[in-house]
């Protein structure tokens, strides 16, 4: 129903960990109603993406390297996400 789609949308807008939980949950019809699993399965194909700038900022911050130096530190860094 409508609530299952709402739950899926809430997870999608709550960040990567919640999206991953929703993706996992979609594969568990033994634990959740099939209609919920169907709604959550949309998170596999249509999870929201963030920008390259966000990725760059997060990686630079995590590695404690100067802002804007990511491409200088790594020989290559693919801007396109794998998943």
C-alpha positions, 0 to 999 in steps of 0.5 A, a space after each residue: 500500500 501507500 505506507 510501504 511506498 512512504 517507508 521506501 521514500 523515507 529510507 531513500 531520503 535518510 542517507 546511505 545506511 538507511 538505503 542499504 538497510 532498505 535494500 537488504 530488507 527488500 530481499 527478506 520476504 520471510 521477515 517482511 510483507 511481500 508488498 513492502 519488499 516490492 516497494 523497498 526493491 525500488 531502492 536498488 535501482 533508484 537510490 538517490 545519488 550525491 554529487 562528485 563534489 560531495 564525494 570529493 569533500 568526504 574522501 579528502 576529509 576522511 583522509 585528512 588531505 587538503 581540500 581540492 587535492 584528491 586528484 593529486 594524491 591518487 593516480 586515478 579516481 573514477 568520478 562515476 560511482 560503481 553502484 
